[in-house]
Amino acid sequence: MDQASNSAAVAPGARRDEDIALDLLKFVASATSFIRPAAPSTGFTATSGPKPEEQVSQLLDLYGRCLQAVQGSAPAPAKTAR
């Protein structure tokens, strides 16, 4: 019900920041092969890819960064892997 009242206040054809951030996430993920596991090469064994939980976490982090970029907020510092 709240969503219906919000959509009435938005001009026709206007997009929400969340929708734009989702499109940006899709573009970045597909352009960079963000989720695709590495294909094994001849003579080499492939290392195990990230676990599904890690992939979801990475996607949610990326979505948050995309949303901040769309809204014009300063992104939080990137986490470093140890």
C-alpha positions as CSV (number, residue, x, y, z in Angstrom):
1,M,0.0,0.0,0.0
2,D,2.9,2.3,0.8
3,Q,4.4,1.6,-2.5
4,A,1.2,2.6,-4.3
5,S,1.2,6.0,-2.6
6,N,4.9,6.5,-3.5
7,S,4.4,5.7,-7.1
8,A,1.6,8.2,-7.4
9,A,4.0,11.0,-6.3
10,V,6.6,10.1,-8.9
11,A,6.3,11.6,-12.4
12,P,5.3,9.2,-15.2
13,G,8.4,7.7,-16.8
14,A,10.6,8.6,-13.8
15,R,12.7,5.8,-12.3
16,R,13.6,5.2,-8.7
17,D,17.2,5.2,-7.5
18,E,16.8,1.5,-6.5
19,D,15.8,0.6,-10.1
20,I,18.7,2.5,-11.6
21,A,21.1,0.9,-9.1
22,L,19.8,-2.5,-10.0
23,D,20.4,-1.9,-13.7
24,L,23.9,-0.6,-12.9
25,L,24.6,-3.8,-10.8
26,K,23.4,-6.0,-13.7
27,F,25.6,-4.1,-16.2
28,V,28.7,-4.2,-14.0
29,A,28.3,-7.9,-13.1
30,S,27.8,-8.9,-16.7
31,A,30.6,-6.7,-18.1
32,T,33.1,-7.9,-15.6
33,S,32.0,-11.6,-15.4
34,F,31.6,-10.9,-11.7
35,I,29.8,-14.1,-10.8
36,R,31.0,-16.6,-13.4
37,P,33.2,-19.3,-12.1
38,A,36.7,-19.7,-13.7
39,A,36.8,-22.3,-16.4
40,P,39.4,-24.9,-16.0
41,S,42.3,-24.8,-18.5
42,T,43.9,-27.8,-20.0
43,G,46.5,-29.3,-17.7
44,F,45.4,-27.2,-14.7
45,T,42.9,-27.9,-12.0
46,A,40.5,-25.1,-11.3
47,T,40.4,-23.8,-7.8
48,S,37.1,-24.0,-6.1
49,G,35.0,-20.9,-6.7
50,P,33.4,-18.7,-4.1
51,K,30.6,-20.3,-2.1
52,P,27.0,-19.2,-2.8
53,E,26.9,-17.3,0.5
54,E,30.0,-15.3,-0.5
55,Q,28.6,-14.6,-3.9
56,V,25.4,-13.2,-2.4
57,S,27.3,-11.1,0.0
58,Q,29.5,-9.7,-2.8
59,L,26.4,-8.9,-4.9
60,L,24.7,-7.1,-2.0
61,D,27.9,-5.1,-1.4
62,L,28.0,-4.2,-5.1
63,Y,24.4,-3.2,-5.1
64,G,25.0,-1.0,-2.1
65,R,27.9,0.7,-3.9
66,C,25.8,1.1,-7.0
67,L,23.0,2.7,-5.0
68,Q,25.4,5.1,-3.3
69,A,26.8,6.0,-6.7
70,V,23.3,6.7,-8.1
71,Q,22.3,8.8,-5.0
72,G,25.6,10.7,-5.1
73,S,26.7,9.5,-1.7
74,A,30.4,9.0,-1.0
75,P,31.2,5.2,-1.0
76,A,32.4,3.5,2.1
77,P,36.1,2.4,2.0
78,A,36.5,-1.0,0.3
79,K,37.2,-4.0,2.5
80,T,40.5,-5.6,2.0
81,A,40.9,-9.4,1.9
82,R,43.4,-10.9,4.2
